[in-house]
Amino acid sequence: MGLLLGIILLFTTVVVANVIHLVYPKLPLSIYQIIAGVLLASLPTSATDFTMHPELFMMVVIAPLMFNDGQNQSFRYLSSNYKSILSISVLLALVTVLISGAILHLALPTVFPFALAFMLASIITPTDAVAVKSITSNMTVPENVNGALEYESLFNDASGIVLLDLSLAAYQSGEFSLGHSLWIFAYVFFGGIIFGAIMGNLVISLRQRLMRNHVDIASIVIPINVMTPIVVYWLAEELHLSGILAVVSAGIVHSILYDRLRLTSTKVQMATTTIWTIISDALNGVVFVLLGVMLPQVLRRTAPRNLLNLLWIALALYIIMTLLRFLWTRFRLVNIHSAQENRNRDSLLMAIGGIHGTITLALAFSLPVMINHHTFAFRNSMILIAAFVILISIIVGAVAYPLLLPPKSRDYTEEEFQQAFNKTVHHAINVLHSNNDHRREQAFVADQLASQIRQFHTFNRELFEQLVKKAHQVELATLDQLTDDGTITEKQAEFYASFVARSVFRGSRHSFRESWVILWHRIKWRYARRRRLKKHLKSHGPLNSDTGHQLITHNERQGIIEIQKLLYRNVEKYLHSVSTPQNVIEVAMVNHIYLQKKRFFTREASIDTDIATSLFIEAFQLEHSYVQEQLVAGNLSQELANALNEQISTDELVYVQSLD
């Protein structure tokens, strides 16, 4: 029960941190999550005393994250930039471990022997592109720098893991063989890539076969996709290969072969993308919250006099790694395709972009508690140094990037987007209303189209009530006209007028004048009813009990249905005449009320879904065409037009998914 409560608290903390960042996005999301983790650790409950199980953490948290990163990559970019990727993710990682470890050993030879120094350097070498994105989410990062950082973090994680395993083996045995170490590195590194590629192909083939024979089996295909990284990681580790590289390779194979799957089921693909987005965001949040939770535990086990020394070591290691990254890029040991005039800037961005996070934390906690039947005394200090490196890299990035990068800018404001989108949807609704065919289906489609802009529109309650009152006045005026013309009987008019009056008093607030108008109609129709009863008594004698209670006959009811249709048509005409892009939501809601009232009276059968679908498709095409017309006319910028088309396409995809 304690474990379950701990997991609930962990994910709740992630959500709270995300909400705070949404409201106040001045600091990087990772900072909020770390702070939230520290606060979570201070709660008076044992449920937050988490014990890190490295293998389980790597398999359940890190493997899915790396797999998702892999399946979102471009194989074309990988194949055309493989030299640069190997340079920055393998060679730079190896050089960083050797130089950082050697400097650390030379500076503190009695504290850090070579093997131990290389272990610590291996832990802090992997970078985290997600942490970089959380810092630069509101900034414009050059595409070449952003791509290099992303692909570096995808592969240098495995380099750090393999180098840590080699350093740990050397520390345990006290021996180091260069030839044997190179063979192990090649076996683990390239073996993991090959194994992951094979497993990825097998999973894709399985999914294709299932979807070919059984259309849209989302309940089977999606769990297979989610479980793939866990199974691939476990099998690779059992074969003593790199589980991380195996899941990355399997993810890249998925990105290559996804074109075979994308058009097989829109519903499955949309659901898969959504689920992976949620999983990725949640797991990344869990990592940083865990860092915040574990930090107080580690600090409590460290003597205060050693904290400052460990902080200085972490700062020195960070400076060494950052300098190596700058020099590696500046002297073009990795080619990130920088222009001559931007080479210094891009090199500095690459250096600061070496932010550490997920893998560094996982590797630090993966250190064994016991080595050679003795307590590993340096474990707590190495975890704390790694935590300090993570925090320093995040803080430096959060301070430096806003100074070096321009904020993201658009050539339109949020208000301009809302206004343009309102006009686009309003145009589609107006064109649909111009056609007199399939009025039922048109009303339904127009009502649904209005929901497109509800997320961008502030509901005006006062305007809505004014429209309702005007619509009621149109109803009553129509009844008066029909009665004066002799089109309907007084009994029919009385019945419907009482219904209108009840609707007005029940559904909206009204002034004294409006109340008097309604009361006048009630008196008028009661007087008409009394006159009709007197006439009936003179002609047919007293009413029996059954007749007295019979409100309307079947034929009269049919007449009322016809009245209602005419009333709805007049109300619809009025609403259409006053509809504007500014009040389209309020008009749609009033129209929805009358549409429901019409269905209640007429007891209409359900709409023709085929006709409704064709109208929906026509409406989305009208929206796209309107955006294009406004773009050609110079009323919209290209960026705003792209944003509008993207929103329309998203709404269209949601509708297509609902058809399943």
C-alpha positions in Angstrom: 0.0 0.0 0.0 2.9 2.3 0.8 4.4 1.8 -2.7 1.1 2.5 -4.4 0.7 5.7 -2.3 4.3 6.7 -3.2 3.6 6.3 -6.9 0.4 8.3 -6.7 2.2 11.1 -4.9 5.0 11.0 -7.4 2.8 11.5 -10.4 0.6 14.0 -8.6 3.8 16.0 -7.9 4.7 15.9 -11.6 1.2 17.2 -12.5 1.4 20.0 -9.9 4.8 21.1 -11.2 3.5 21.1 -14.8 0.6 23.3 -13.8 2.8 25.8 -12.0 5.1 25.9 -15.0 2.1 26.5 -17.2 0.9 29.4 -15.1 4.4 30.9 -14.4 6.8 29.7 -17.2 9.7 31.9 -16.1 11.8 29.0 -14.9 12.5 25.7 -16.8 10.1 22.9 -16.2 12.9 20.7 -14.8 13.6 23.2 -12.1 10.0 23.2 -11.0 10.0 19.4 -10.9 13.2 19.2 -8.9 11.8 21.8 -6.3 8.5 19.9 -6.2 10.5 16.7 -5.5 12.3 18.3 -2.6 9.0 19.5 -1.2 7.5 16.0 -1.7 10.4 14.5 0.3 9.6 16.8 3.2 6.1 15.3 3.6 5.7 13.4 6.9 5.1 10.0 5.3 7.3 7.0 4.7 5.7 6.6 1.2 8.2 9.1 -0.1 11.2 7.1 1.1 11.9 5.7 -2.4 14.6 3.1 -2.9 16.2 3.3 -6.4 16.4 0.0 -8.2 18.7 0.8 -11.1 17.9 -2.1 -13.4 14.1 -1.6 -12.9 14.5 2.2 -13.3 16.4 1.8 -16.6 14.0 -0.8 -18.0 10.7 0.9 -17.0 11.6 4.6 -17.2 14.7 5.1 -19.4 14.0 2.4 -22.0 10.5 3.8 -23.0 11.9 7.3 -23.1 14.8 6.3 -25.4 12.5 4.2 -27.6 10.1 7.1 -28.1 13.0 9.4 -29.0 14.2 6.8 -31.5 10.8 6.4 -33.2 10.5 10.2 -33.6 13.8 10.6 -35.5 14.5 11.0 -39.2 16.4 8.1 -40.7 17.3 10.4 -43.6 19.1 12.8 -41.2 20.8 9.9 -39.4 22.1 8.4 -42.6 23.4 11.7 -44.0 25.0 12.8 -40.7 26.3 9.5 -39.3 29.9 10.8 -39.2 28.9 13.8 -37.1 26.7 11.7 -34.8 29.5 9.2 -34.2 31.9 12.0 -33.6 29.9 13.8 -31.0 28.1 10.8 -29.3 31.0 8.3 -29.3 34.4 10.0 -29.8 33.6 13.1 -27.8 32.1 10.9 -25.0 35.2 8.8 -25.0 37.6 11.8 -25.0 35.5 13.5 -22.3 35.7 10.5 -20.0 39.5 10.1 -20.5 40.4 13.7 -20.1 38.0 14.4 -17.2 38.9 11.2 -15.4 42.7 11.9 -15.9 42.4 15.4 -14.6 40.4 14.3 -11.6 42.9 11.6 -10.8 45.9 13.9 -11.1 44.2 16.5 -8.9 43.1 14.1 -6.2 45.2 10.9 -6.7 44.6 9.5 -3.2 40.8 10.0 -3.4 40.2 9.1 -7.0 42.2 6.3 -8.5 42.0 6.0 -12.3 39.2 3.5 -12.4 37.1 5.5 -9.9 37.7 8.8 -11.7 36.7 7.2 -15.0 33.5 5.8 -13.4 32.5 9.3 -12.2 33.4 10.8 -15.6 31.3 8.2 -17.4 28.3 9.0 -15.2 28.3 12.7 -16.0 29.1 12.4 -19.7 25.5 11.6 -21.1 23.4 14.6 -22.0 19.7 15.2 -21.9 18.0 16.8 -24.9 14.6 16.9 -23.0 16.2 19.2 -20.3 17.5 21.4 -23.1 14.0 21.6 -24.7 12.4 22.5 -21.3 14.8 25.5 -21.1 14.6 26.7 -24.7 10.9 26.1 -25.2 10.3 29.8 -25.7 13.5 30.5 -27.6 14.6 30.2 -31.2 17.4 27.6 -31.3 19.3 27.3 -34.6 18.2 24.1 -36.4 21.7 22.8 -36.8 22.5 23.1 -33.1 19.1 21.7 -32.0 19.5 18.7 -34.3 23.1 18.0 -33.1 22.1 18.2 -29.4 19.1 15.9 -30.0 21.1 13.1 -31.8 24.0 13.4 -29.4 21.7 12.7 -26.4 20.2 9.8 -28.3 23.5 7.8 -28.6 25.9 9.2 -26.0 23.7 7.7 -23.3 24.9 4.2 -24.4 28.5 5.4 -24.6 28.3 6.5 -21.0 26.7 3.3 -19.9 29.3 1.1 -21.7 32.2 3.1 -20.4 30.8 3.0 -16.9 30.5 -0.8 -17.0 34.2 -1.0 -18.2 35.4 1.3 -15.5 33.4 -0.5 -12.9 34.8 -3.9 -14.0 38.3 -2.5 -13.9 37.7 -1.1 -10.4 36.4 -4.4 -9.1 39.2 -6.5 -10.6 42.0 -4.0 -10.3 43.1 -4.8 -13.8 42.6 -3.1 -17.2 43.2 -4.5 -20.7 42.9 -2.1 -23.6 42.3 -4.8 -26.2 39.7 -6.6 -24.1 38.0 -3.3 -23.3 37.8 -2.3 -26.9 36.3 -5.7 -27.8 33.7 -5.5 -25.0 32.9 -1.9 -26.1 32.4 -2.9 -29.7 30.3 -6.0 -28.8 28.0 -4.2 -26.4 27.7 -1.1 -28.5 27.2 -2.4 -32.0 25.6 -5.7 -30.8 22.9 -3.6 -29.1 22.3 -1.7 -32.3 22.0 -4.8 -34.5 19.8 -6.7 -32.0 17.5 -3.7 -31.6 17.1 -3.4 -35.4 16.2 -7.1 -35.7 13.7 -6.8 -32.9 12.2 -3.7 -34.3 11.7 -5.4 -37.7 10.0 -8.3 -36.0 7.6 -6.1 -34.0 6.7 -4.1 -37.1 6.0 -7.3 -39.1 3.8 -8.6 -36.3 1.8 -5.3 -36.2 1.4 -5.3 -40.0 0.1 -8.9 -40.0 -2.3 -8.2 -37.2 -3.6 -5.0 -38.8 -3.9 -6.7 -42.2 -6.1 -9.5 -41.0 -7.9 -7.6 -38.2 -8.6 -4.0 -39.0 -8.2 -1.4 -36.2 -7.4 -3.7 -33.3 -6.1 -0.8 -31.2 -6.5 -2.6 -27.9 -3.8 -5.1 -29.1 -1.5 -3.1 -31.4 -1.0 -0.1 -29.0 -0.1 -2.3 -25.9 2.4 -4.1 -28.2 4.0 -0.8 -29.1 4.2 0.4 -25.5 5.6 -2.9 -24.3 8.3 -3.1 -27.1 11.0 -1.0 -25.3 10.7 -2.9 -22.1 10.9 -6.4 -23.7 13.7 -5.3 -26.1 15.7 -3.8 -23.2 15.3 -6.9 -21.1 16.3 -9.3 -23.8 19.4 -7.2 -24.8 20.6 -7.0 -21.3 20.2 -10.8 -20.9 22.5 -11.2 -23.9 25.0 -8.7 -22.3 24.3 -6.1 -25.0 23.5 -2.5 -24.6 19.8 -2.4 -23.7 19.6 1.4 -24.2 21.1 1.2 -27.7 18.8 -1.8 -28.5 15.7 0.2 -27.7 17.0 3.3 -29.6 17.7 1.1 -32.6 14.3 -0.5 -32.4 12.7 2.9 -32.2 14.6 4.1 -35.2 13.4 1.1 -37.2 9.9 2.0 -36.2 10.5 5.5 -37.6 11.7 4.0 -40.9 8.9 1.6 -41.3 6.0 3.7 -39.9 5.1 4.7 -43.5 3.8 1.2 -43.9 1.5 1.7 -40.9 0.3 5.3 -41.1 -2.5 4.9 -43.5 -3.7 1.5 -42.2 -5.6 3.1 -39.3 -6.0 6.7 -38.5 -7.5 5.9 -35.1 -4.6 3.7 -34.1 -1.9 6.2 -35.2 -3.6 9.1 -33.5 -4.1 7.1 -30.3 -0.5 5.8 -30.4 1.0 9.4 -30.8 -1.2 10.7 -28.0 -0.3 7.9 -25.6 3.4 8.2 -26.2 3.3 12.0 -25.7 1.6 11.4 -22.3 4.1 8.6 -21.4 7.1 10.6 -22.4 6.0 13.8 -20.5 5.1 11.8 -17.4 8.3 9.8 -17.3 10.6 12.8 -17.9 8.8 14.5 -15.1 9.2 11.5 -12.8 13.0 11.5 -13.3 13.4 15.1 -12.2 10.9 14.8 -9.3 12.9 11.7 -8.2 16.1 13.8 -8.3 14.4 16.3 -6.0 13.2 13.5 -3.7 16.5 11.7 -3.5 18.6 14.8 -3.0 17.7 15.3 0.7 18.3 11.7 1.3 21.8 11.9 -0.1 22.6 15.2 1.6 21.6 13.7 5.0 24.2 11.0 4.5 27.0 13.4 3.7 29.0 15.3 6.3 28.5 19.1 6.0 32.2 19.7 5.8 32.4 17.6 2.6 29.5 19.3 0.8 31.5 22.3 -0.3 34.4 20.1 -1.6 32.0 17.9 -3.6 30.4 21.0 -5.0 33.8 22.3 -6.2 34.6 19.0 -7.8 31.3 19.0 -9.6 31.8 22.6 -10.8 35.3 21.8 -12.0 34.1 18.7 -13.9 31.3 20.7 -15.5 33.8 23.4 -16.7 36.1 20.8 -18.2 33.3 19.1 -20.0 31.8 22.4 -21.3 35.3 23.5 -22.5 35.8 20.2 -24.3 32.5 20.5 -26.0 33.2 24.1 -27.2 36.6 23.2 -28.6 35.3 20.0 -30.2 32.7 22.0 -32.1 34.8 25.1 -32.7 37.6 23.2 -34.4 35.1 21.2 -36.4 35.9 17.8 -35.0 32.2 17.5 -35.4 30.5 19.3 -38.4 27.2 20.8 -37.4 27.1 22.8 -40.7 27.6 26.2 -39.1 28.2 29.2 -41.2 31.6 30.9 -40.7 30.1 34.0 -39.0 28.0 31.8 -36.6 30.7 29.3 -35.7 31.6 30.8 -32.3 28.0 31.3 -31.4 27.0 27.7 -32.4 30.0 26.3 -30.5 29.0 28.1 -27.4 25.4 26.9 -27.7 26.6 23.4 -28.2 28.9 23.7 -25.1 26.1 25.0 -22.9 23.7 22.5 -24.4 25.5 19.7 -22.7 22.8 19.6 -20.0 22.7 16.5 -17.9 19.6 14.8 -16.5 17.8 11.5 -16.9 20.7 9.1 -17.7 23.2 10.7 -15.4 20.8 10.3 -12.5 20.1 6.7 -13.4 23.8 5.8 -13.8 24.6 7.4 -10.5 22.0 5.4 -8.6 23.1 2.2 -10.5 26.4 2.2 -8.6 26.6 -0.9 -6.5 26.3 -0.7 -2.7 28.8 -3.5 -2.2 32.0 -4.1 -4.2 34.1 -7.2 -3.5 32.1 -7.9 -0.3 32.9 -4.4 1.0 30.7 -1.3 1.3 31.3 1.0 -1.7 32.3 4.1 0.4 32.4 6.5 -2.5 28.9 5.7 -3.8 27.1 8.5 -1.8 29.7 11.1 -2.8 29.6 10.2 -6.5 25.8 10.4 -6.5 25.9 13.8 -4.9 28.6 15.0 -7.4 26.4 13.8 -10.3 23.4 15.6 -8.8 25.4 18.8 -8.4 26.5 18.5 -12.1 22.9 18.1 -13.2 21.8 21.2 -11.2 24.8 23.3 -12.4 24.2 22.4 -16.0 20.5 23.2 -15.8 21.1 26.5 -14.0 23.8 27.6 -16.4 21.5 26.8 -19.4 18.6 28.6 -17.8 20.7 31.7 -17.3 22.8 31.7 -20.5 20.4 30.6 -23.2 18.0 33.6 -22.7 21.0 35.9 -23.1 22.3 34.1 -26.3 19.0 33.2 -28.0 16.2 35.4 -29.2 12.7 34.6 -27.9 10.3 32.8 -30.2 8.3 35.3 -32.1 5.3 35.1 -34.4 4.0 37.6 -36.8 0.5 37.4 -35.3 -0.9 37.6 -31.8 -3.1 35.1 -30.0 -6.0 37.5 -30.4 -5.5 37.8 -34.2 -5.5 34.1 -34.5 -8.7 33.8 -32.6 -10.4 36.5 -34.7 -9.2 34.9 -37.9 -10.3 31.4 -36.8 -13.7 32.8 -35.8 -14.2 34.3 -39.2 -13.1 31.1 -40.9 -15.7 29.0 -39.1 -18.3 31.6 -39.5 -17.7 31.6 -43.2 -18.2 27.9 -43.5 -21.5 28.0 -41.4 -22.8 30.8 -43.6 -22.1 29.0 -46.8 -23.9 25.9 -45.5 -26.9 27.9 -44.5 -27.2 29.3 -48.1 -28.2 25.8 -49.3 -31.8 24.9 -48.5 -31.3 21.2 -48.9 -31.0 18.9 -45.9 -31.9 21.5 -43.3 -31.8 19.0 -40.4 -28.3 17.8 -41.2 -27.1 21.4 -41.8 -28.3 22.5 -38.4 -26.5 19.6 -36.8 -23.2 20.3 -38.7 -23.4 24.0 -38.0 -23.9 23.3 -34.3 -20.8 21.0 -34.3 -18.7 23.4 -36.3 -19.3 26.1 -33.7 -17.6 23.9 -31.1 -14.4 24.4 -33.1 -13.9 27.8 -31.7 -15.2 27.3 -28.1 -11.6 26.8 -26.9 -10.7 30.2 -28.4 -13.9 32.1 -27.4 -14.9 33.7 -24.1 -18.6 32.9 -23.6 -20.7 36.1 -23.2 -23.6 35.2 -20.9 -25.3 38.6 -21.3 -25.2 38.4 -25.1 -26.6 34.8 -25.0 -29.5 35.9 -22.8 -30.3 38.8 -25.1 -30.4 36.4 -28.1 -32.7 34.0 -26.2 -35.1 36.9 -25.4 -35.1 38.1 -29.1 -35.7 34.5 -30.2 -38.7 34.2 -27.9 -40.1 37.5 -29.2 -39.7 36.1 -32.8 -41.7 33.1 -31.7 -44.5 35.1 -30.1 -44.7 37.6 -33.0 -45.0 34.6 -35.4 -47.8 33.2 -33.3 -49.7 36.5 -33.4 -49.3 36.7 -37.1 -50.4 33.1 -37.7 -53.5 33.7 -35.5 -54.4 36.9 -37.2 -54.1 35.2 -40.6 -56.3 32.3 -39.4 -53.5 29.9 -40.2 -53.8 28.2 -36.8 -56.5 27.8 -34.3 -56.7 29.7 -31.0 -56.3 26.4 -29.2 -53.1 25.6 -31.0 -51.8 29.1 -30.4 -52.7 29.0 -26.7 -50.9 25.7 -26.3 -47.7 26.8 -27.9 -47.8 30.3 -26.3 -47.9 28.7 -22.8 -45.0 26.5 -23.8 -43.0 29.6 -24.9 -43.9 31.5 -21.8 -42.8 28.7 -19.5 -39.5 28.5 -21.5 -38.9 32.2 -21.0 -39.5 32.3 -17.3 -37.5 29.1 -16.7 -34.5 29.8 -19.0 -33.5 33.4 -18.7 -33.6 36.7 -16.7 -35.9 39.3 -18.1 -36.9 43.0 -17.5 -40.2 44.4 -16.4 -41.2 45.2 -20.0 -40.4 41.7 -21.2 -42.3 40.2 -18.3 -45.3 42.3 -19.2 -45.2 41.3 -22.8 -45.1 37.6 -21.8 -47.9 38.2 -19.2 -50.0 40.0 -21.9 -49.7 36.9 -24.2 -50.8 34.7 -21.3 -53.9 36.8 -20.6 -54.7 37.0 -24.3 -54.6 33.2 -24.8 -56.5 32.5 -21.6 -59.2 34.9 -22.8 -59.3 33.1 -26.2 -59.6 29.8 -24.4 -62.6 31.0 -22.3 -64.3 32.3 -25.5 -63.7 29.0 -27.2 -65.2 27.1 -24.2 -68.4 29.3 -24.2 -68.8 28.7 -27.9 -68.5 25.0 -27.4 -71.0 25.0 -24.6 -73.6 26.7 -26.7 -73.1 24.3 -29.6 -72.5 20.9 -27.9 -73.6 21.2 -24.3 -71.4 20.5 -21.2 -68.0 18.9 -21.6 -67.5 15.4 -20.1 -64.5 14.7 -17.9 -62.5 13.1 -20.7 -63.1 16.0 -23.1 -62.2 18.5 -20.4 -58.9 17.0 -19.8 -58.1 16.4 -23.4 -55.7 19.2 -24.3 -55.3 18.6 -28.0 -56.3 16.0 -30.5 -54.0 14.0 -32.7 -54.8 16.3 -35.7 -54.2 19.4 -33.6 -50.9 18.0 -32.4 -49.8 17.6 -36.1 -50.8 21.2 -36.6 -48.6 22.2 -33.6 -45.7 20.3 -35.1 -46.1 22.3 -38.3 -46.3 25.5 -36.2 -43.1 24.5 -34.5 -41.3 23.9 -37.8 -42.4 27.4 -39.0 -41.4 29.0 -35.7 -38.0 27.3 -35.8 -37.5 28.4 -39.4 -38.2 32.1 -38.5 -35.9 31.9 -35.4 -33.2 30.3 -37.5 -33.5 33.1 -40.1 -33.3 35.7 -37.3 -30.2 34.1 -35.7 -28.5 33.8 -39.1 -29.2 37.5 -39.8 -27.5 38.6 -36.6 -24.7 36.1 -36.6 -21.2 37.5 -36.7 -17.7 36.1 -36.1 -17.9 37.8 -32.6 -21.1 36.1 -31.5 -21.0 32.8 -33.4 -20.8 30.7 -30.2 -23.7 32.4 -28.5 -25.8 32.1 -31.7 -24.9 28.5 -32.0 -25.9 27.8 -28.5 -29.3 29.5 -28.9 -29.8 27.6 -32.2 -28.9 24.3 -30.4 -31.7 25.0 -27.8 -34.2 25.4 -30.6 -32.9 22.4 -32.5 -33.5 20.3 -29.4 -36.9 21.8 -28.9 -37.8 21.0 -32.5 -36.7 17.4 -32.1 -38.8 17.2 -28.9 -42.0 18.4 -30.7 -41.5 16.6 -34.0 -39.9 13.5 -32.6 -37.7 13.4 -35.7 -35.7 10.4 -36.6 -31.9 10.6 -36.3 -30.1 12.6 -38.9 -28.7 10.9 -42.0 -25.1 10.3 -41.1 -23.9 10.0 -44.7 -25.3 13.4 -45.5 -23.9 14.9 -42.3 -20.5 13.4 -43.1 -20.5 14.9 -46.6 -21.5 18.3 -45.1 -18.7 18.1 -42.6 -16.1 17.4 -45.3 -17.6 20.2 -47.4 -17.3 22.5 -44.3 -13.7 21.7 -43.7 -12.9 22.3 -47.4 -14.7 25.6 -47.2 -12.5 26.6 -44.2 -9.3 25.7 -46.0 -10.5 27.6 -49.1 -11.4 30.7 -47.1 -7.9 30.7 -45.5 -6.3 30.4 -48.9 -8.5 33.2 -50.3 -7.6 35.5 -47.4 -3.9 34.7 -47.8 -4.0 35.5 -51.5 -5.9 38.8 -50.7 -3.1 39.8 -48.3 -5.4 39.7 -45.3 -3.4 36.9 -43.6 0.3 36.3 -43.2 1.8 33.0 -44.3 2.5 32.0 -40.7 -1.0 32.8 -39.5 -2.5 30.9 -42.5 -0.3 27.9 -41.7 -1.5 28.0 -38.1 -5.1 28.2 -39.1 -4.8 25.4 -41.6 -3.1 23.3 -38.9 -5.9 23.9 -36.5 -8.5 23.0 -39.2 -6.7 19.9 -40.1 -6.5 18.8 -36.4 -10.3 19.3 -36.0 -10.8 17.3 -39.2 -8.7 14.5 -37.9 -10.6 14.5 -34.6 -13.8 14.2 -36.6 -12.4 11.4 -38.8 -11.4 9.5 -35.6 -15.0 9.9 -34.3 -16.3 8.1 -37.3 -14.5 4.9 -36.1 
